[in-house]
Amino acid sequence: MREARRQACVAVDFYNRPGERQSYADFVVHMHLAWQNLLHAQFLRKGTNIYFRTGKGNRLYKRDKHGQKQSWDLQTCLDLSYKESNPIRANVEFFIGLRNSIEHRFERSLVIATAAHAHAYVINFEAELTRLFGVQESLADELRFPVFIQSLSPEGMDEQRALRRGLPLEAKTYISEFEASIPITMRQDPRFEYRIQLQPLRGVKDEADLAFKFINAKELSEEELAEAMAAGKTGKVLIFEKLKASGFDDEMLPANAAKAVQEQTKFRFSVNDFTKLRHRDGVGPKAGQAPSASFADGTNCIYSTAHKNHVYTKAYIASLIEELSDPQKHEKALSRTPEPPPS
C-alpha cells in the first residue's frame, strides 16, 4: 500500500510539471502501478493469492523470464474487485488501453483531450485508498492544487482547442470507441470523467478563507444551489454529478440540438419536441421563465452569462439520441409513431 501511495505521488508530479518536463506517458504508467499495488495490497490483506497458477497444480505458478512468480495484472485485479458496470473500473480500463495510444510528440494534445479522465483517475484512487485503508492514508497532505496560467486565458483556451484538433487518429478512435462501448450513464458519471468549472474569488478576504472551497451540489437545497450557481462572488467551486468545463465547444442551442437528434435517429424531431422532452427531464427553464443560471445544472444545461441564454450539453443530446433511436421508446416519449424527417 505504501508503494501504491508513492507511485500515485510520482504520477501526479509528472502530470503537473510545466512545459517539456511534463510527461503524460509517465503519469499513465505510474498511476497504473499505483492502482495495481493498491489492489494487490487489498488482496494480500485478505490473505488472497495474487499470483497466476499454471493450472497443473496449486503449488505451481507462472514465472517470468527471470524466474519470478507472475502477480496478477491490473485487469485481473479489476475483474475481481469491481463489477463491469462500475464507473471506477471503466475509468481505469480506459487508461489501460490508452497506454498504447500515447505518442510523445502528441502528449500535449492527449492531456487536453483526456484531462477530465485523468482527474477522475487520481480522485478515484484517493477515494479507494481511504475507503480500503482509512483516512489516515489520504494523499491530501502530499498533493497540491496546481497553478494554471495559460489555460485560463482566452488565448490559452484557443490553443487548447487547436491541440485537441491535433490529436492523432489512432488516439481519437480509441477514445471514441471506448466511450461508445459503455452506457451513457457511466460516461456521465464523474468517477469516469471528472470535469470542473473554476470561478475566481471575489469580495473581501477573510482570514478563515481557503483558496478553494468544494461543495457537493447534491447536499444543497434548491435555493442554496441556485444562490451558489449565480454567485461567482462567493469563490466556491461546485462539485456536480457531472462537472462541466467552460468553453462552449460542444453545447448547442435548442434548434441545433433538435437537428442533431433528428439526423442521428433518422426520425422527425422538432424544436418543440426537444422542449417537451427537456421539460420532462427537468432540464433548463420552463415556459415563461426568464433565462437564469439557476436553471443550469452543469450536466445537461449550461447558462451563458454573455448571451443570457441556455445551451444544452453533448451528453444530454446523446442521451436523447440513445433513447429516441429505439422506435418503442420514441413513441412512448413523444406519444406518436416515429416517422421519417421531412424532405
Salt bridges, closest charged atoms under 4 A:
GLU3 OE2 - ARG6 NH2 2.84
ASP13 OD2 - ARG17 NH2 2.85
ASP79 OD1 - ARG89 NH2 2.81
GLU93 OE2 - ARG89 NE 2.91
GLU103 OE1 - ARG105 NE 3.78
GLU107 OE2 - HIS104 ND1 3.70
GLU128 OE1 - ARG131 NH2 2.81
GLU137 OE1 - ARG2 NH1 3.10
GLU137 OE1 - ARG5 NE 3.57
ASP158 OD1 - ARG161 NH1 3.05
GLU159 OE2 - ARG108 NH2 2.93
GLU179 OE2 - HIS117 NE2 2.82
ASP189 OD2 - ARG191 NH2 2.85
GLU193 OE2 - ARG195 NH2 2.73
GLU193 OE1 - LYS242 NZ 3.21
ASP249 OD1 - ARG161 NE 2.62
GLU251 OE2 - LYS244 NZ 2.96
ASP273 OD2 - ARG336 NH2 2.79
ASP281 OD1 - ARG280 NE 2.83
GLU323 OE2 - ARG280 NH1 2.89
GLU339 OE2 - ARG268 NE 2.61
